[in-house]
Amino acid sequence: MNELIVRSGGLSTTVQDSGRDGQYAIGMPPSGAMDQYSYEIANMLVGNPSGAAVLEATYLGPELEFTDARHVAVTGADCAVTINGEPAPTWRPLRVEAGDVLAATQVRRGARPYLAVSGGIDVEPYLGSRSTYMLTGIGGFRGRALTAGDRLPLGSEQAAAATGAELPEELRLDFPAVTELRFIVGLCSYRLTEDALRSFLDTEWKVTKDADRVGYRLRGGSLDFVEREQPFGAGSDPANVVDLGYPVGSVQVPGGDEPIVLLNDAVTGGGYATIGTVISADRDLIAQTRTGSKLRFTAVDVDAAVAARQERRARLGKARIALDADPR
């Protein structure tokens, strides 16, 4: 059996794919790669079909030993990659042989590198996805982050495993000093005063240490709520509601002073008002925003969100053409 041997799991490395969509009705979030753009490019580079499982690391990547010859590619955050101790480039396919050791070390910019292996990480699917959901310990490799000694099964390498091409610089990630997130105001935004909503959009927020696959907690200002008598069943916090569904990317403001952007592994509903949603195309950006970084929200409408999603799709199309990748 062809396997990938984990010598070190890094800080938090999990198996992820395009996500466990369609399960919100049973309270299951999608999980999946936080930065879907980097994830898709990684699979293109090694000739995997769309949806194949990869490894997603956070801040510090894994060290991996190969038991057979494969193509690999590292995309996403800017990190140093070595093969047998020798520097190796990112954003292009690399050939490894049996016994080779690849390491993705400390991230210099961004937050999450993605490592794809030709054939894909062949763990058992759960509810149609190989993605890891660590809060409940399901999916991925035993429902958890990787640790030294783990042995990951690999799928069969495709006939045309990799293109050999390098992704052009203009199609790679940018890491701005302040990340701009487009944001659709809505849901329970009526709970904030007009001044508070304006302040939310005008504030330059800082990402706290509480930033993971569940959500990003921000700091930088205080938001006031419209006074009202709390409805029966809601808590005493002015941010409380009786119950509410949480779309991925939605923003809640418990207490009014530390907004939380809910992400891929967040619960699907709860008792806090959510004031709007980060558009899907920009969730790639927040995935690469690290603790201590700054971000701002810019209000857009649904038409702008749809246009952004189309632009992102077109960008992936350009990458596919540049890499001469099969859109399987």
N, C-alpha and C positions, 0 to 999 in steps of 0.2 A: 504494500500500500504506500503510495506517494504521500509524504508528510512534510510539514514545515515544523521544525523544532524550535521552540521558543527558549532562547538562552536568557533573555531578560525581557520582561513585559513593558519596560518603560514606566512612565507615571500612570497612565490609564489608557490601555490599548484594547479595543474591542472589535469584534467582527460586525460589519455593517453592510447593508446593501441599499437599494433604493427606498426601502421602508415597508412597513406592515400596514398598508393603506386599507381603508374600508372596514375597520374594526372599532370605530368610535362608539357605535351603538352598544358595544359590550364593555365600554370603558377602557379600551386598549389604545394608547397613543401609537403613532406610526413608527417611532424610533427611526432607524436608518441614518445614513450619512448626514451630518449637519451641513456640510458644504457640498451640495449636490453637484456643483459645477466641477470642482476638483475631483470628486468621486467619478463622474462620468469620463473625464479626460484620462484618469488613471486606467480605467478599463479599456478605453480606446487604444492607448499606447501599447498594451500587451495583447491586443486582439481578442479581449473577452466580449461576450455579448452584453448588451445593456441589462443591468439588473444583477450582474455577478457580484458576489460578496468580496469585500476588500477588508483591509485593516485600517481603522481610524485611530490615530494616537492623539494625545494632548500634551503639549509642551515638550515632552521628552519621549522619543520614539523607542521602539523595541530593537532587540538584537536577535536575529533569526538565522538558523542554519538550514540549508537546503539538502534534501536527500536525493534529488535528481536535477537534471538541467531544466531551467525555466527562463522565461522572460519576466522581469519585474519593472515596476516604475513607481517613483515617488513624486507626488504632486502636493498642492495645497500650501501649507505654511513653509516658509523659508528655513530649511534645516540642513545641517551637514549630513551627508550620506557617505558611508564607506562600504567597500566590498573587500574583505580580507585585509582591512586596515588601510586600503588605498582609497583616496577620494573618488567619488562617483557623481555624475551630474543628476539633476532632477528634471522632471518634465520631458523625459525621453526614455525609451525602452532600454533596459540593461540585460545582458545575458549572464546568468549564473550557472554554475555547474554543481554536481553533487559534492557536498562538503564545504561549499562556499558559505561565508558568513557575511550577512548584510546588517549594518547598524544604521539607524536614523537617530542622530544624537540631538542635543539641545536645540530647540527651535530659536531662531534669531529674530524672526518677524512673523506675525500671524500667531495662530494658536494650534491648528490641527493639520498635521501631514497625513496623507493617504497613501497606502502602499497596496498596489494591485499585483497579483501573481497570475501569470497565464494559466488558465484552467479554473481560476477562482478558488476561494476558500470554501471547501465542500462540506460544511457542517450541515446537520439536518435542519430543514426548514421547520418553522413553527408558525402556524396560521399564515402560511404562504410566504414567509420571509425568513432569511437567515440572520436578520438584525438582532443585536443584543439589547434587551431591556433589563438593565441591572436592578431597577427598583423592585421587580418581582422575580428576578433570577430566571428569565426565560430567553430562549433564542440564542444565537451566537454559539460560542463555545462554553457550554455549561452555565449559560446565563450570567457570565461575569467577565471582568477584565482579565487579560492574559497574565500568567505568571511563569517564572522559569520552570522548565520541565514539561510544559504543555506541548502536545503534538497535534497539529492541525491537519486534517485531511485536505488534500488538494484534488480538484477535478482534472480531467484529461485536457491536455493542451490542444488547442485548435490547430488545424493544419497550417493556416496562415497566422502564426501566433502573434507577430508584431510587425509593424511597418518599418521600423528602423528610423523613422523620422522624428525630429525634435519639434516640440510645440513652439511656434513663433512667439517671440517676446511679447508682442502686442496682445496675445491671447492668454497670457498668464495673469496671475493675481497681482493686484496693486494693494499696498498696505499704507493707507493714508494716515496722517497724524490724527485726524478726527473722522470717524466713520459716519457717513450720512445714511440714515435709514428712512426710506419712504414709508409713510404711515397713513393708513386709512382711519380717520376719526370716526367713531361710531360705538356700537354696542351700548355701553352705559356711560358714555362721555357726558351725558346730561347730569351726572352726579357731581361733576366738577363745576366750580364757578367759571364764568367766562375768563376772568383774569388768571385762574389756575390753569385752564386749558392753554391759554396763550403762553403762560410761563413754562408749561411742559414743553411746548414746541420751541421756545426761545432759549431754553437752558442747554448748556453743554454738560452732559452727564458723564460721570466717571464709573467705569466698570469695577465693582468691588471684588473681593476674593470669592464671594459666593456666585460663581459663574461656571456652570457646567451644562451637561446635556439636558437637564431639567429646565433650567432658566438662568437668566442673568439678572442679578440685583444691581441696581444703579444708585448712585448718590450724587447730589448736587443742588437740590432745592426742596422746597416744601409746597404741597398742593392743598388747597382748601376745597372742601366739599360744600355743596348747597345744603343748608340746614333743612332737616325734615324729621318727622317722627318715624322711627325705624319700623318697617312693616313686621307683622307677626311672623316669627320664625327666623328673622335676621338677627345677627349679633349686634353688639353695642358699638362696634367700630363704624364710623360713618362710611367706610368703604364696603361694609357688609351688604349683601343682598340675600334673598332667601335661597336662591340656587341659580347657577348660570353655567352654560357650556363654555369651554375654553378652546377656541381655535388655536392651532399652532401659530405662534407669532403674536398672540394677543398680549396686551400689557395691563397688569393689575397694579393698583397703588395702595396696598394695605397701610393704613395709618397716614397716608398722604405724603410720606417723606422718602420712601425708597421704592420707586417703580421696579417691577419685575417683568422682564420679557420672557414669556413662557415658550419653551422650545420642544424639541422632538420627543423627549421623555417625560414631559409634564403630564400631570393628571388631566383628564378630559373635562372636568367640571368641578365647581366648588362654590363657596359663598362670598367671593370678593368680586366687586364690580371691575369689569375690564373696559378700558376707555377707548380701545381701538386695536388695530392689528398691523404689524410690520408686514409689508407685502412679501409674497413668496420669493420673488427674485432677489430680495435683499437679505433673506435669511442666510444665504451663502456668506454675506459680508459679516454679519454678527458672529457667525461660527468662527471666523478668523480674527475676531476682536478679543484681546486678552485682558486679564486683570490689570488695572491701572490705566488702560486705554480710555480714550474719550469718544463719545458719540453724540449725535444730534438726530432729532426726528423732524422730518419734513412732511407736512400734510399733502396728500394727493387723493384723487378720486379713483373710483373703480376702473374707469377707462384707462387712466395712467398706469394702474397696476397691471391690467391686461396687456397694455403695450409693452411694459417692462418685461413681462413674462415672454412675450413674443421676441423681444430683443435678445433675451437670454437664450432662447431656443435657436435664434439665428446665429448667435455667437458659437454655440455648440456645433451648429452646422458648418461654420467656417473652420472650426477645429477639425472636424471630421474630414473635410476636404483637404486641409493642410496635411493631415496625417494619412490621407488616403485610406481611411478606416471604413470597414464594412458596417453599415448601420443596423446590424442584427438586433 
